[in-house]
């Protein structure tokens, strides 16, 4: 399966049991809810997936399990977030062996690599795996920016095909389009800028709150694509307080609470993360409860 870089691709959370094992039963419940809503891909092991806490075996188990669940309906991607080039190549090759159809890739972890080092890191993976790659460009959280000049070099590699655009600069969508046309597909990666990015020409949305609200997320994408902007805006405006839970250092805990509220997740996180308590928890629950109370009636977005 080749990847069409478009539509909504959930960056799914990793489900854990109370004794800190993978909860594959609840994970399957959530992935099936995403498929039922009409998502266009599944992204594993990202920030929301608590990637830094997962063992190599757990990542492989998640990949294989997801491939079994989706049964070829949508592509399965896994995030590469490694400290060494060797480790990144090995992770990509394991992902390919486990049935993944694409990679989302961050620059090197921990070491603050220079531009040339970042480019060579991505190119090394691209030349040692046949999987298509989406570069995860998030300088706000990960402190390394992949600039347009760097993409000039990276796009010499056929398998580097897309960017998860998370710079928080909405005008960057236009800069990418002006410079690269359709050669570099754009998947917006910031929930609170998603509709704006799509309207400016982004091809799709790697989403966070979709984990709890899959139908509403896909409806926004499909409505704007069909030119029904007013309807998309109405849902998006309702959604915004919830989407803001994604641009917060506790986004994992926030979104897992939302998944509990919609019946497709648990609150369990892996230490050092801890479940929310006190006023912080009460505030998040209030936002979720308000959203559920005013949840919009969706049109038949699958048949536009």
C-alpha positions in Angstrom: 0.0 0.0 0.0 1.4 3.4 -1.0 0.4 6.3 1.2 -1.9 9.0 0.1 -0.8 11.9 2.3 -4.3 13.3 3.0 -7.2 13.1 5.4 -7.1 12.6 9.1 -4.5 10.4 10.7 -4.9 10.0 14.5 -1.7 10.0 16.5 -3.2 7.4 18.8 -2.5 7.1 22.5 -0.9 3.9 23.8 -3.3 2.1 26.2 -1.9 0.7 29.4 -3.5 -1.6 32.1 -3.4 -0.6 35.7 -0.3 -2.8 36.2 1.5 -1.0 33.4 1.2 -3.5 30.6 0.0 -2.8 27.1 -3.8 -2.8 27.1 -4.4 -4.3 23.6 -8.1 -4.8 24.2 -8.8 -1.1 24.8 -6.3 -0.2 22.1 -8.3 -2.2 19.6 -11.6 -0.6 20.8 -10.1 2.8 20.1 -8.6 1.9 16.7 -11.9 0.5 15.6 -13.6 3.7 16.6 -11.1 5.6 14.4 -11.7 3.3 11.5 -15.5 3.6 11.9 -15.2 7.4 11.8 -13.4 7.2 8.5 -9.8 8.1 9.3 -7.2 7.8 6.6 -4.3 6.3 8.5 -3.1 5.4 12.0 0.1 6.9 13.5 1.7 5.0 16.4 4.4 5.9 19.0 4.3 9.7 18.7 4.2 12.2 21.5 0.7 11.2 22.4 1.7 7.5 22.2 4.2 8.0 25.0 7.0 6.9 22.6 9.9 7.7 25.0 8.5 5.2 27.6 7.9 2.3 25.2 10.3 -0.6 24.9 11.4 -1.9 21.5 9.2 -5.0 22.0 6.2 -2.8 22.9 6.6 -0.7 19.7 6.8 -3.9 17.6 3.8 -5.3 19.4 1.7 -2.2 18.8 2.7 -2.1 15.1 1.9 -5.8 14.5 -1.4 -5.5 16.4 -2.5 -2.4 14.5 -1.7 -4.0 11.2 -3.9 -7.0 12.2 -6.7 -4.7 13.3 -6.8 -2.4 10.2 -6.5 -5.3 7.7 -5.2 -3.0 5.0 -8.0 -0.5 5.2 -5.6 2.4 6.0 -1.8 2.6 6.3 -0.1 2.2 9.6 2.7 4.5 10.4 5.1 4.5 13.3 7.1 7.3 14.7 10.9 7.2 14.7 12.4 9.1 17.6 15.9 7.8 18.2 19.2 9.1 19.5 21.5 7.6 16.9 21.4 7.2 13.2 22.1 3.4 13.6 19.1 3.2 16.0 16.8 5.0 13.6 17.8 2.8 10.7 17.2 -0.3 12.8 13.8 1.0 14.0 12.7 1.7 10.4 13.7 -1.7 9.2 11.8 -3.4 12.1 8.8 -1.2 11.3 8.9 -2.4 7.7 9.2 -6.0 8.8 6.3 -5.7 11.2 4.0 -4.4 8.4 4.1 -0.6 8.8 3.5 1.3 5.6 5.2 4.5 6.5 7.3 6.4 9.0 6.9 9.6 10.9 10.4 10.8 11.8 11.7 13.3 14.3 15.2 14.7 14.1 17.8 13.1 16.4 16.8 13.0 20.1 18.8 14.6 22.9 21.8 15.7 20.8 21.2 19.2 19.4 22.2 18.4 15.8 23.2 21.0 13.3 21.4 21.4 9.9 23.9 19.2 8.0 23.7 16.5 10.7 19.9 16.5 10.7 19.7 16.2 6.9 22.2 13.3 6.9 20.2 11.6 9.6 17.0 11.6 7.6 18.8 10.7 4.4 20.4 7.7 6.1 17.1 6.3 7.0 15.6 7.0 3.6 18.3 5.1 1.9 18.1 2.1 4.2 14.3 1.6 4.1 11.8 1.6 1.4 9.0 3.1 3.6 7.7 6.6 2.7 8.7 9.2 5.3 6.8 12.1 6.9 9.3 14.5 8.6 7.9 15.6 11.9 8.9 19.3 12.1 8.1 20.5 15.6 10.8 23.1 16.7 8.5 24.3 19.5 8.6 21.1 21.5 11.7 19.4 20.1 14.0 22.5 19.6 15.2 21.5 16.1 13.7 23.1 13.0 13.8 21.5 9.6 14.0 24.5 7.3 12.9 24.9 3.7 16.5 24.9 2.7 17.0 21.6 4.4 13.9 20.2 2.6 15.6 21.2 -0.6 18.2 18.6 0.1 15.9 16.0 1.7 13.5 15.9 -1.2 16.3 14.5 -3.4 15.3 11.3 -1.6 12.2 9.9 -3.2 10.8 8.3 -0.1 10.8 11.6 1.9 7.3 12.7 0.8 5.6 14.7 3.6 5.9 16.9 6.5 4.0 17.0 9.8 3.9 20.8 10.0 4.0 21.8 13.6 5.9 25.0 13.6 2.8 26.9 14.8 3.4 29.4 11.9 0.3 29.2 9.7 2.1 31.0 6.9 4.6 28.1 6.6 1.9 26.2 4.7 2.0 28.8 2.0 5.8 28.9 2.0 6.0 25.1 1.5 3.4 25.2 -1.3 5.1 28.1 -3.0 8.5 26.4 -2.9 7.7 22.7 -3.4 4.2 22.6 -5.0 2.9 19.1 -4.5 6.3 17.4 -4.1 6.1 17.9 -0.3 2.7 16.9 1.1 1.6 18.8 4.2 0.0 17.2 7.2 -0.9 19.8 9.8 0.2 18.7 13.3 -1.3 21.3 15.6 -5.0 20.7 16.5 -5.7 24.4 17.2 -4.5 25.4 13.7 -5.9 22.5 11.8 -8.8 24.0 9.9 -6.8 27.1 9.1 -4.0 25.0 7.7 -6.4 22.8 5.7 -8.0 25.9 4.2 -4.5 27.3 3.3 -3.7 24.1 1.4 -2.5 21.4 3.8 -3.3 18.0 2.6 -4.3 16.4 5.9 -4.3 16.5 9.7 -2.2 14.3 12.1 -4.7 14.8 14.9 -4.7 14.5 18.7 -8.2 15.0 20.1 -9.4 12.7 17.3 -8.4 10.0 19.8 -11.5 10.8 21.8 -13.6 12.5 19.1 -13.0 10.7 15.8 -16.2 11.5 14.0 -16.1 15.2 14.7 -12.5 15.4 13.5 -13.1 13.6 10.3 -16.3 15.6 9.7 -14.3 18.9 9.8 -11.9 17.5 7.2 -14.5 16.2 4.9 -16.7 19.2 5.1 -13.9 21.7 4.3 -12.8 19.4 1.5 -16.3 19.5 0.0 -16.4 23.3 0.3 -18.9 23.3 3.1 -16.8 25.7 5.1 -19.6 27.2 7.3 -20.5 23.8 8.6 -16.9 22.9 9.2 -16.4 26.1 11.1 -19.3 25.5 13.3 -18.0 22.2 14.4 -14.4 23.6 14.7 -15.5 26.4 16.9 -17.3 24.0 19.2 -14.2 21.8 19.2 -11.6 24.5 20.0 -11.7 24.4 23.8 -11.1 20.6 23.6 -8.4 21.0 20.9 -6.5 23.3 23.2 -6.0 20.3 25.5 -3.5 19.1 22.9 -1.2 22.2 23.1 -0.3 21.6 26.7 2.5 19.8 28.4 -0.1 17.4 29.9 -1.6 16.6 26.5 -1.4 12.8 27.1 -3.2 12.9 30.4 -5.7 15.5 29.0 -6.6 13.4 26.0 -6.7 10.2 27.9 -9.3 11.8 30.2 -11.3 12.7 27.1 -11.1 9.1 25.8 -12.5 7.9 29.1 -15.4 10.4 28.8 -16.3 9.1 25.3 -15.8 5.4 26.2 -12.9 4.6 24.1 -9.9 4.7 26.4 -8.6 4.6 30.0 -6.8 7.1 32.1 -3.7 5.0 32.7 -0.4 6.6 31.8 3.2 5.4 32.2 5.4 6.9 34.9 7.0 9.4 35.1 3.6 10.7 33.8 0.9 10.6 36.5 -2.8 11.0 36.2 -4.1 14.6 36.8 -5.3 15.5 40.2 -6.8 18.5 42.0 -7.7 21.7 40.3 -5.8 20.8 37.1 -7.9 17.6 36.7 -11.2 19.5 37.6 -10.5 22.1 34.9 -9.8 19.5 32.2 -12.9 17.6 33.2 -15.0 20.7 33.1 -13.8 21.4 29.5 -14.6 17.9 28.5 -18.0 17.9 30.1 -18.9 21.2 28.5 -17.9 19.8 25.1 -20.0 16.7 25.6 -23.0 18.7 26.7 -22.9 20.8 23.6 -21.7 18.1 21.2 -22.9 19.0 17.7 -25.2 17.0 15.4 -23.0 15.9 12.5 -24.1 15.8 8.9 -23.6 12.6 6.8 -20.0 13.6 6.2 -19.0 10.2 4.7 -21.3 10.7 1.7 -20.5 14.3 0.7 
